[in-house]
Amino acid sequence: MAIGWIDYSKSERNKVLGVLDLLTEDGTLDELGIAPIRDGFSNLFFPGTTTIQTRAKYFFIVPYILKDIELSRELSPKKLTEYLGDEERSCAESLLQKNPDADGVIGKRSLAQGGWVKRPPSEIYWNGLKQYNIVTEKKLSISEYINVICSLKRSKANAIQLGNRSDNAEDRDQDDKNADNSFKYRFLNIPTYKSSWKEDLTLDLSGEEAMFLKKQIVNSCPESMLAYILENDIKEIMELERYADVESIISRFPEGIREDYRLSVKFADFVFLLQTIYNIMVSDGENSEANNNWSDMHSSIAERADIDIKLIIDKFGLSGNVGLKLFLRSSQEAMLSDNVEQLKHIIKNREVDLKGVNRAKSAHPSEFDYDAWFGGGLLEYRFGSVKTIVKDIFKGLELC
């Protein structure tokens, strides 16, 4: 369904665009449609992660709640879904009650305002739990998982009820055991679970949890940078400020990771130049940060354009994304010839193709805050979130 509005003023227009922006994926708004490559590199190096994951402990809190659900007698998917949400919120409240200044509590800001998050931890960590084989059925969504669990529990209850029709107590006991074995759940691989897990809950990993999560990551994605960091105790990663700083320790990684890393850095530099030009356009040349960035980068524009677009497209299976391929290649040609006006034309057309002329900011220059920066800065490929998760794991391993 198409959405429209009457454009009365600049301020009203910006409010509507802000609301529409909230409908996009979490994280920085992808103004130029490069997310398939950004996410491709992110998944290559740091599978199972997202930019909105906060602490490694949620890789346990979520399946612990799900294990409680499996062990409960409740058979209603609706009630168990509500229970999941209530428990996630209860955990956040408990963590903040013990330590109001705790870093990484999901929902901290929302709870302070009397509300709760739109995306709870179970949704944020679900794909990661499947990636690391903690949730073992890869095709299920959370709601589908709960429905299947309820269906299995109903089947188990029916089998036990049939067994209990026997007049022989010994036979009845055996029927109960057989029914229990027949419907043993295998959706969760979480050997660290204890029924008392909520007692003294903190965001710190125990030694057992840290060892288990490390093992799951290494075994499930052994070729990734994340697995190599954990398996080889590369703790220096925690001291690095930015993704580009990994260059200082990249020699410690295998050749394949080194090559992919340097390609990702070149792509980040390439895209950042495009983002800078984009912000110059949106501000009608008034954004001082964008102007300063352009002054610093202009002399190296040909060097930034020296990137193997085909290699990147092929690496992530994007040959069918004709719009993205055309945008990158035409941008590269304009950069190599130092044709800035052509580059602006390409960028504007790209945004209009993605959003339509009404929502494309570059089609309405000077209607936005000159000091605002749109489209994100230098690509970090989830590095900030990953550092926190790695730090949590290494800290927990010290307890082993």
Number of C-alpha atoms within 10 A of each C-alpha: 3 3 5 8 9 7 12 8 9 11 12 13 17 17 11 14 15 11 10 12 16 11 9 11 10 13 12 14 16 18 22 23 18 14 15 16 19 19 17 20 24 21 17 19 25 22 23 22 26 23 17 17 23 22 23 25 22 24 24 21 22 21 22 20 22 25 19 15 19 21 13 12 12 14 19 15 18 12 11 21 17 12 16 19 16 11 16 22 21 13 18 20 19 17 20 18 11 12 12 12 11 13 12 17 23 25 21 21 12 12 15 10 9 7 12 18 13 9 12 16 23 20 13 20 23 22 20 19 25 20 19 22 20 24 21 15 13 14 9 17 14 15 13 12 17 22 19 15 23 21 15 18 22 17 15 20 18 13 18 20 15 14 20 17 11 13 9 10 11 9 14 18 15 14 19 19 13 15 20 16 11 13 16 12 15 9 21 18 17 18 10 13 16 11 11 8 13 14 8 9 16 19 18 15 24 20 16 14 23 25 18 18 22 20 16 19 25 20 14 17 19 14 15 18 23 23 23 20 18 19 15 10 12 16 14 11 20 15 11 17 12 15 19 18 12 19 15 11 13 15 11 14 16 12 11 11 19 18 12 17 22 15 17 25 20 19 23 20 19 23 22 21 21 23 22 25 21 26 26 25 22 26 24 16 16 16 19 14 16 24 16 11 15 19 11 11 17 15 11 12 20 18 15 21 25 15 17 13 16 13 11 20 19 11 14 14 13 16 14 10 11 9 13 20 18 13 18 22 15 16 23 23 16 20 24 15 13 16 12 14 11 16 22 19 12 19 24 21 18 22 21 19 14 15 14 13 15 14 18 21 25 26 17 15 16 17 17 19 13 19 13 12 19 19 17 15 14 19 19 19 24 22 23 19 19 25 21 17 21 24 18 19 25 21 16 18 18 11 12 11
